[in-house]
Amino acid sequence: MAIRDKFEEQEKNGMKIVTNMNGEKRANGKLNIMMAKLTKRQKSVINKKQNIANLTGESINVKDLVSDKSFQTIGDKDDPATVQEVNDYIKTIKKGN
């Protein structure tokens, strides 16, 4: 017979999130799904640019990144990424470090 963990429920960004032993991973997964406009390839580009920015001590110019044709090509054509979405994703990357 399996032992059930004690669950705690809370609201985070208007979503009901259940936390248990691996609750933080589940909550972060749900929040990452909300940022569905950024494709995996775009997230990869942002991660690489953030690593370079951390090494050089500079910041990412998000407006130039969003307006870059190659970045737009790997994204969703009907619903392109916005500056706010990229900034939000960068904040989640920084929290993870």
FIKOLKOL-818726 format. One record per atom (N, C-alpha, C): residue in three letters; atom name; x, y, z. Coordinates in steps of 0.02 Angstrom, whole numbers, plus 50000, padded with zeros to 5 digits. Layout:
<rs>
+--------+-------+-------+-------+-------+
: sedren : bakol :  east : north :    up :
+--------+-------+-------+-------+-------+
:    ALA :    CA :     X :     Y :     Z :
...
+--------+-------+-------+-------+-------+
</rs>
This chain:
<rs>
+--------+-------+-------+-------+-------+
: sedren : bakol :  east : north :    up :
+--------+-------+-------+-------+-------+
:    MET :     N : 50042 : 49941 : 50000 :
:    MET :    CA : 50000 : 50000 : 50000 :
:    MET :     C : 50045 : 50062 : 50000 :
:    ALA :     N : 50031 : 50108 : 49956 :
:    ALA :    CA : 50071 : 50168 : 49948 :
:    ALA :     C : 50053 : 50219 : 50002 :
:    ILE :     N : 50103 : 50255 : 50024 :
:    ILE :    CA : 50092 : 50308 : 50072 :
:    ILE :     C : 50081 : 50372 : 50033 :
:    ARG :     N : 50027 : 50406 : 50047 :
:    ARG :    CA : 50011 : 50468 : 50011 :
:    ARG :     C : 50044 : 50527 : 50046 :
:    ASP :     N : 50071 : 50571 : 50006 :
:    ASP :    CA : 50101 : 50632 : 50033 :
:    ASP :     C : 50046 : 50681 : 50051 :
:    LYS :     N : 50062 : 50724 : 50097 :
:    LYS :    CA : 50015 : 50777 : 50117 :
:    LYS :     C : 50018 : 50831 : 50063 :
:    PHE :     N : 49962 : 50847 : 50034 :
:    PHE :    CA : 49959 : 50896 : 49980 :
:    PHE :     C : 49939 : 50964 : 50006 :
:    GLU :     N : 49967 : 51015 : 49977 :
:    GLU :    CA : 49948 : 51084 : 49992 :
:    GLU :     C : 49926 : 51117 : 49927 :
:    GLU :     N : 49871 : 51153 : 49929 :
:    GLU :    CA : 49847 : 51188 : 49870 :
:    GLU :     C : 49858 : 51262 : 49878 :
:    GLN :     N : 49875 : 51295 : 49824 :
:    GLN :    CA : 49884 : 51368 : 49825 :
:    GLN :     C : 49868 : 51396 : 49756 :
:    GLU :     N : 49858 : 51461 : 49754 :
:    GLU :    CA : 49845 : 51495 : 49691 :
:    GLU :     C : 49910 : 51528 : 49668 :
:    LYS :     N : 49927 : 51518 : 49605 :
:    LYS :    CA : 49986 : 51550 : 49576 :
:    LYS :     C : 49969 : 51570 : 49506 :
:    ASN :     N : 49967 : 51636 : 49493 :
:    ASN :    CA : 49948 : 51663 : 49428 :
:    ASN :     C : 49880 : 51639 : 49406 :
:    GLY :     N : 49833 : 51635 : 49453 :
:    GLY :    CA : 49765 : 51615 : 49437 :
:    GLY :     C : 49755 : 51541 : 49425 :
:    MET :     N : 49806 : 51500 : 49439 :
:    MET :    CA : 49800 : 51428 : 49429 :
:    MET :     C : 49803 : 51393 : 49497 :
:    LYS :     N : 49766 : 51339 : 49504 :
:    LYS :    CA : 49769 : 51299 : 49564 :
:    LYS :     C : 49827 : 51251 : 49557 :
:    ILE :     N : 49874 : 51256 : 49603 :
:    ILE :    CA : 49935 : 51216 : 49600 :
:    ILE :     C : 49939 : 51173 : 49663 :
:    VAL :     N : 49949 : 51109 : 49654 :
:    VAL :    CA : 49955 : 51063 : 49710 :
:    VAL :     C : 50030 : 51050 : 49720 :
:    THR :     N : 50053 : 51062 : 49782 :
:    THR :    CA : 50123 : 51050 : 49796 :
:    THR :     C : 50130 : 50989 : 49841 :
:    ASN :     N : 50179 : 50949 : 49826 :
:    ASN :    CA : 50197 : 50892 : 49867 :
:    ASN :     C : 50273 : 50885 : 49862 :
:    MET :     N : 50299 : 50825 : 49865 :
:    MET :    CA : 50372 : 50816 : 49864 :
:    MET :     C : 50403 : 50847 : 49801 :
:    ASN :     N : 50371 : 50840 : 49744 :
:    ASN :    CA : 50398 : 50868 : 49682 :
:    ASN :     C : 50354 : 50925 : 49657 :
:    GLY :     N : 50320 : 50959 : 49702 :
:    GLY :    CA : 50273 : 51011 : 49684 :
:    GLY :     C : 50304 : 51070 : 49647 :
:    GLU :     N : 50364 : 51089 : 49666 :
:    GLU :    CA : 50395 : 51146 : 49634 :
:    GLU :     C : 50408 : 51132 : 49561 :
:    LYS :     N : 50429 : 51072 : 49545 :
:    LYS :    CA : 50441 : 51054 : 49475 :
:    LYS :     C : 50376 : 51055 : 49436 :
:    ARG :     N : 50322 : 51030 : 49466 :
:    ARG :    CA : 50258 : 51030 : 49432 :
:    ARG :     C : 50233 : 51101 : 49421 :
:    ALA :     N : 50242 : 51145 : 49471 :
:    ALA :    CA : 50219 : 51214 : 49465 :
:    ALA :     C : 50258 : 51250 : 49410 :
:    ASN :     N : 50324 : 51240 : 49408 :
:    ASN :    CA : 50364 : 51272 : 49357 :
:    ASN :     C : 50346 : 51246 : 49288 :
:    GLY :     N : 50330 : 51182 : 49283 :
:    GLY :    CA : 50308 : 51154 : 49219 :
:    GLY :     C : 50245 : 51186 : 49195 :
:    LYS :     N : 50197 : 51197 : 49240 :
:    LYS :    CA : 50134 : 51229 : 49221 :
:    LYS :     C : 50146 : 51300 : 49198 :
:    LEU :     N : 50190 : 51336 : 49232 :
:    LEU :    CA : 50204 : 51405 : 49213 :
:    LEU :     C : 50239 : 51408 : 49145 :
:    ASN :     N : 50283 : 51361 : 49132 :
:    ASN :    CA : 50317 : 51359 : 49067 :
:    ASN :     C : 50269 : 51344 : 49010 :
:    ILE :     N : 50218 : 51304 : 49024 :
:    ILE :    CA : 50168 : 51289 : 48973 :
:    ILE :     C : 50128 : 51352 : 48955 :
:    MET :     N : 50119 : 51396 : 49004 :
:    MET :    CA : 50082 : 51458 : 48992 :
:    MET :     C : 50117 : 51501 : 48941 :
:    MET :     N : 50184 : 51496 : 48937 :
:    MET :    CA : 50222 : 51536 : 48889 :
:    MET :     C : 50229 : 51497 : 48824 :
:    ALA :     N : 50174 : 51476 : 48796 :
:    ALA :    CA : 50175 : 51432 : 48738 :
:    ALA :     C : 50194 : 51468 : 48674 :
:    LYS :     N : 50193 : 51534 : 48673 :
:    LYS :    CA : 50210 : 51570 : 48612 :
:    LYS :     C : 50283 : 51562 : 48594 :
:    LEU :     N : 50326 : 51552 : 48643 :
:    LEU :    CA : 50397 : 51541 : 48629 :
:    LEU :     C : 50407 : 51467 : 48613 :
:    THR :     N : 50437 : 51454 : 48556 :
:    THR :    CA : 50450 : 51385 : 48537 :
:    THR :     C : 50513 : 51361 : 48572 :
:    LYS :     N : 50524 : 51296 : 48570 :
:    LYS :    CA : 50584 : 51268 : 48601 :
:    LYS :     C : 50648 : 51297 : 48571 :
:    ARG :     N : 50646 : 51307 : 48506 :
:    ARG :    CA : 50705 : 51335 : 48472 :
:    ARG :     C : 50717 : 51407 : 48493 :
:    GLN :     N : 50663 : 51446 : 48501 :
:    GLN :    CA : 50671 : 51514 : 48524 :
:    GLN :     C : 50698 : 51516 : 48596 :
:    LYS :     N : 50672 : 51471 : 48638 :
:    LYS :    CA : 50697 : 51468 : 48707 :
:    LYS :     C : 50771 : 51449 : 48708 :
:    SER :     N : 50791 : 51405 : 48662 :
:    SER :    CA : 50861 : 51386 : 48658 :
:    SER :     C : 50904 : 51446 : 48639 :
:    VAL :     N : 50881 : 51485 : 48591 :
:    VAL :    CA : 50918 : 51545 : 48570 :
:    VAL :     C : 50924 : 51594 : 48629 :
:    ILE :     N : 50869 : 51603 : 48665 :
:    ILE :    CA : 50870 : 51650 : 48722 :
:    ILE :     C : 50918 : 51624 : 48776 :
:    ASN :     N : 50917 : 51559 : 48789 :
:    ASN :    CA : 50963 : 51530 : 48838 :
:    ASN :     C : 51035 : 51542 : 48819 :
:    LYS :     N : 51052 : 51531 : 48755 :
:    LYS :    CA : 51120 : 51542 : 48732 :
:    LYS :     C : 51140 : 51615 : 48738 :
:    LYS :     N : 51094 : 51660 : 48718 :
:    LYS :    CA : 51109 : 51731 : 48723 :
:    LYS :     C : 51117 : 51753 : 48796 :
:    GLN :     N : 51077 : 51723 : 48841 :
:    GLN :    CA : 51082 : 51740 : 48912 :
:    GLN :     C : 51149 : 51715 : 48940 :
:    ASN :     N : 51171 : 51656 : 48919 :
:    ASN :    CA : 51237 : 51631 : 48942 :
:    ASN :     C : 51293 : 51677 : 48918 :
:    ILE :     N : 51289 : 51699 : 48856 :
:    ILE :    CA : 51340 : 51745 : 48830 :
:    ILE :     C : 51337 : 51812 : 48868 :
:    ALA :     N : 51277 : 51836 : 48881 :
:    ALA :    CA : 51269 : 51898 : 48917 :
:    ALA :     C : 51297 : 51892 : 48988 :
:    ASN :     N : 51287 : 51835 : 49020 :
:    ASN :    CA : 51315 : 51825 : 49087 :
:    ASN :     C : 51391 : 51824 : 49086 :
:    LEU :     N : 51420 : 51794 : 49035 :
:    LEU :    CA : 51493 : 51790 : 49031 :
:    LEU :     C : 51525 : 51858 : 49015 :
:    THR :     N : 51491 : 51897 : 48973 :
:    THR :    CA : 51519 : 51963 : 48954 :
:    THR :     C : 51498 : 52019 : 49000 :
:    GLY :     N : 51448 : 52007 : 49041 :
:    GLY :    CA : 51425 : 52059 : 49087 :
:    GLY :     C : 51378 : 52109 : 49055 :
:    GLU :     N : 51354 : 52095 : 48996 :
:    GLU :    CA : 51307 : 52138 : 48961 :
:    GLU :     C : 51237 : 52110 : 48968 :
:    SER :     N : 51189 : 52147 : 48944 :
:    SER :    CA : 51120 : 52123 : 48944 :
:    SER :     C : 51097 : 52109 : 48873 :
:    ILE :     N : 51043 : 52070 : 48867 :
:    ILE :    CA : 51015 : 52054 : 48802 :
:    ILE :     C : 50972 : 52112 : 48778 :
:    ASN :     N : 50980 : 52133 : 48716 :
:    ASN :    CA : 50937 : 52183 : 48687 :
:    ASN :     C : 50875 : 52147 : 48659 :
:    VAL :     N : 50822 : 52145 : 48698 :
:    VAL :    CA : 50763 : 52106 : 48682 :
:    VAL :     C : 50727 : 52133 : 48621 :
:    LYS :     N : 50725 : 52198 : 48613 :
:    LYS :    CA : 50690 : 52227 : 48555 :
:    LYS :     C : 50723 : 52206 : 48489 :
:    ASP :     N : 50790 : 52205 : 48489 :
:    ASP :    CA : 50825 : 52183 : 48429 :
:    ASP :     C : 50814 : 52108 : 48417 :
:    LEU :     N : 50813 : 52069 : 48471 :
:    LEU :    CA : 50803 : 51998 : 48465 :
:    LEU :     C : 50734 : 51982 : 48436 :
:    VAL :     N : 50682 : 52015 : 48461 :
:    VAL :    CA : 50614 : 52002 : 48437 :
:    VAL :     C : 50606 : 52024 : 48365 :
:    SER :     N : 50639 : 52077 : 48345 :
:    SER :    CA : 50633 : 52100 : 48276 :
:    SER :     C : 50680 : 52065 : 48227 :
:    ASP :     N : 50724 : 52022 : 48253 :
:    ASP :    CA : 50771 : 51985 : 48210 :
:    ASP :     C : 50732 : 51935 : 48167 :
:    LYS :     N : 50747 : 51935 : 48103 :
:    LYS :    CA : 50710 : 51892 : 48055 :
:    LYS :     C : 50721 : 51818 : 48069 :
:    SER :     N : 50781 : 51798 : 48088 :
:    SER :    CA : 50794 : 51727 : 48101 :
:    SER :     C : 50757 : 51704 : 48164 :
:    PHE :     N : 50752 : 51748 : 48214 :
:    PHE :    CA : 50714 : 51732 : 48275 :
:    PHE :     C : 50640 : 51725 : 48259 :
:    GLN :     N : 50615 : 51768 : 48216 :
:    GLN :    CA : 50544 : 51764 : 48196 :
:    GLN :     C : 50531 : 51702 : 48154 :
:    THR :     N : 50579 : 51681 : 48114 :
:    THR :    CA : 50570 : 51623 : 48071 :
:    THR :     C : 50561 : 51559 : 48111 :
:    ILE :     N : 50598 : 51551 : 48166 :
:    ILE :    CA : 50592 : 51491 : 48206 :
:    ILE :     C : 50533 : 51493 : 48254 :
:    GLY :     N : 50496 : 51548 : 48255 :
:    GLY :    CA : 50438 : 51555 : 48299 :
:    GLY :     C : 50373 : 51541 : 48263 :
:    ASP :     N : 50319 : 51554 : 48299 :
:    ASP :    CA : 50251 : 51545 : 48272 :
:    ASP :     C : 50235 : 51603 : 48225 :
:    LYS :     N : 50218 : 51588 : 48164 :
:    LYS :    CA : 50205 : 51640 : 48114 :
:    LYS :     C : 50140 : 51678 : 48129 :
:    ASP :     N : 50089 : 51642 : 48153 :
:    ASP :    CA : 50024 : 51674 : 48166 :
:    ASP :     C : 50024 : 51715 : 48230 :
:    ASP :     N : 50063 : 51695 : 48279 :
:    ASP :    CA : 50063 : 51728 : 48344 :
:    ASP :     C : 50135 : 51737 : 48368 :
:    PRO :     N : 50171 : 51786 : 48341 :
:    PRO :    CA : 50242 : 51794 : 48358 :
:    PRO :     C : 50254 : 51814 : 48430 :
:    ALA :     N : 50313 : 51801 : 48454 :
:    ALA :    CA : 50332 : 51817 : 48523 :
:    ALA :     C : 50337 : 51893 : 48531 :
:    THR :     N : 50319 : 51916 : 48590 :
:    THR :    CA : 50323 : 51987 : 48606 :
:    THR :     C : 50382 : 52000 : 48652 :
:    VAL :     N : 50398 : 52064 : 48660 :
:    VAL :    CA : 50453 : 52084 : 48703 :
:    VAL :     C : 50438 : 52063 : 48775 :
:    GLN :     N : 50375 : 52070 : 48796 :
:    GLN :    CA : 50356 : 52053 : 48864 :
:    GLN :     C : 50365 : 51978 : 48878 :
:    GLU :     N : 50347 : 51937 : 48830 :
:    GLU :    CA : 50355 : 51864 : 48839 :
:    GLU :     C : 50428 : 51845 : 48845 :
:    VAL :     N : 50470 : 51875 : 48804 :
:    VAL :    CA : 50542 : 51861 : 48807 :
:    VAL :     C : 50570 : 51884 : 48874 :
:    ASN :     N : 50551 : 51943 : 48896 :
:    ASN :    CA : 50573 : 51968 : 48961 :
:    ASN :     C : 50551 : 51922 : 49018 :
:    ASP :     N : 50489 : 51899 : 49015 :
:    ASP :    CA : 50464 : 51852 : 49066 :
:    ASP :     C : 50504 : 51788 : 49066 :
:    TYR :     N : 50520 : 51762 : 49007 :
:    TYR :    CA : 50559 : 51701 : 49003 :
:    TYR :     C : 50630 : 51711 : 49030 :
:    ILE :     N : 50659 : 51768 : 49016 :
:    ILE :    CA : 50726 : 51783 : 49042 :
:    ILE :     C : 50725 : 51786 : 49118 :
:    LYS :     N : 50672 : 51815 : 49146 :
:    LYS :    CA : 50665 : 51817 : 49219 :
:    LYS :     C : 50661 : 51747 : 49248 :
:    THR :     N : 50625 : 51701 : 49215 :
:    THR :    CA : 50621 : 51633 : 49241 :
:    THR :     C : 50688 : 51597 : 49236 :
:    ILE :     N : 50728 : 51614 : 49185 :
:    ILE :    CA : 50795 : 51585 : 49178 :
:    ILE :     C : 50839 : 51609 : 49236 :
:    LYS :     N : 50835 : 51673 : 49251 :
:    LYS :    CA : 50877 : 51701 : 49304 :
:    LYS :     C : 50857 : 51673 : 49372 :
:    LYS :     N : 50793 : 51660 : 49383 :
:    LYS :    CA : 50771 : 51631 : 49447 :
:    LYS :     C : 50797 : 51560 : 49455 :
:    GLY :     N : 50803 : 51525 : 49399 :
:    GLY :    CA : 50828 : 51456 : 49401 :
:    GLY :     C : 50901 : 51451 : 49418 :
:    ASN :     N : 50940 : 51504 : 49407 :
:    ASN :    CA : 51013 : 51503 : 49421 :
:    ASN :     C : 51026 : 51519 : 49491 :
+--------+-------+-------+-------+-------+
</rs>
